[in-house]
């Protein structure tokens, strides 16, 4: 039995999120939540909220599932649409600033890999 939660259009680049998702893949859901609590990155706070949602979704789907039996089966961040902004430069030119967004997905399951 597996459940997933996703957050779309999150204003953080996927590369920064992937650094933190690699920490929690394959871990128990409760230990992954503890790990995220003490990770000093913006992505950790975002992933913590999504992980709580995935655990709640799993508990809602099946009454016999509890959070202590769940594992993080997969966690990944895909790129969302990029906001393009312009910064004025010398001699009337402009540089493009890319503000990246992410689609973050966490899948929890009661079976290990």
ZAGU-866153 format. One line per 2 residues: number of its first residue (from 1); for each residue x, y, z of C-alpha. Coordinates in Angstrom, 2 decimals. Example, Ala and Ser with C-alpha at 12.3 -4.5 7.8 and 13.67 -1.06 7.14 Angstrom:
2
1	12.30 -4.50 7.80; 13.67 -1.06 7.14
% end
This chain:
113
1	0.00 0.00 0.00; 1.46 3.33 -0.95
3	0.37 6.93 -0.83; 1.83 10.08 -2.25
5	1.74 13.80 -1.76; 2.98 16.48 -4.07
7	3.52 20.20 -4.03; 3.55 22.04 -7.32
9	5.02 25.38 -8.34; 7.20 25.68 -5.23
11	9.57 28.66 -5.51; 12.86 26.84 -5.03
13	15.11 25.34 -7.66; 14.90 21.56 -8.15
15	18.65 21.19 -7.69; 18.44 22.51 -4.12
17	15.52 20.22 -3.32; 17.28 17.14 -4.73
19	20.14 17.63 -2.25; 17.70 17.08 0.61
21	15.53 14.39 -1.01; 18.59 12.17 -1.31
23	18.86 12.23 2.49; 15.41 10.75 3.14
25	14.96 8.15 0.38; 14.50 4.67 1.82
27	14.29 5.86 5.44; 11.41 5.26 7.83
29	8.87 8.09 7.71; 9.31 9.07 11.36
31	13.11 9.08 11.18; 12.96 11.02 7.90
33	10.78 13.64 9.62; 13.33 13.91 12.45
35	16.16 14.23 9.95; 14.35 17.00 8.08
37	13.64 18.84 11.32; 17.37 19.28 11.97
39	18.51 19.93 8.40; 19.30 23.65 7.99
41	17.94 24.12 4.47; 14.82 25.78 3.11
43	14.00 22.61 1.16; 13.94 20.60 4.40
45	11.05 22.64 5.77; 9.12 22.25 2.52
47	9.79 18.50 2.36; 8.72 18.11 5.97
49	5.28 19.50 5.17; 4.93 17.26 2.12
51	6.06 14.20 4.10; 3.45 14.88 6.79
53	0.83 15.13 4.07; 1.92 11.84 2.48
55	1.76 10.06 5.85; -1.70 11.51 6.50
57	-2.82 10.37 3.04; -1.59 6.84 3.77
59	-3.37 6.74 7.13; -6.55 8.02 5.49
61	-6.47 5.36 2.77; -6.02 2.44 5.14
63	-7.11 2.33 8.76; -4.57 -0.34 9.77
65	-1.58 1.70 8.53; 0.27 3.73 11.12
67	3.10 6.19 10.64; 5.64 3.93 12.38
69	5.29 1.28 9.64; 5.76 3.64 6.69
71	8.92 4.13 4.64; 9.81 6.85 2.16
73	9.70 4.80 -1.02; 10.65 7.64 -3.34
75	11.13 11.40 -3.17; 11.95 13.53 -6.16
77	11.79 17.07 -7.48; 10.98 17.90 -11.07
79	11.39 21.30 -12.62; 8.37 23.53 -12.91
81	7.93 26.63 -15.04; 10.72 29.18 -14.82
83	9.92 32.83 -14.12; 12.03 35.08 -16.33
85	13.06 38.47 -15.01; 15.40 41.13 -16.36
87	18.16 43.09 -14.67; 19.52 46.28 -16.23
89	23.22 46.26 -17.06; 25.72 48.73 -18.44
91	25.33 50.46 -21.83; 21.59 49.80 -22.09
93	21.83 46.04 -22.01; 19.98 43.57 -19.80
95	20.72 40.20 -18.22; 18.09 37.54 -17.74
97	17.42 36.22 -14.23; 15.81 32.78 -14.03
99	13.66 32.13 -10.98; 13.12 28.40 -10.99
101	10.19 26.47 -9.54; 9.79 22.83 -8.55
103	7.19 20.10 -8.46; 8.05 17.98 -5.39
105	6.66 14.45 -4.91; 7.03 12.10 -1.94
107	5.76 8.51 -2.05; 5.43 6.54 1.19
109	4.80 2.81 1.43; 4.50 0.15 4.09
111	6.77 -2.25 2.20; 10.51 -1.83 1.95
113	12.22 -1.95 -1.44
% end
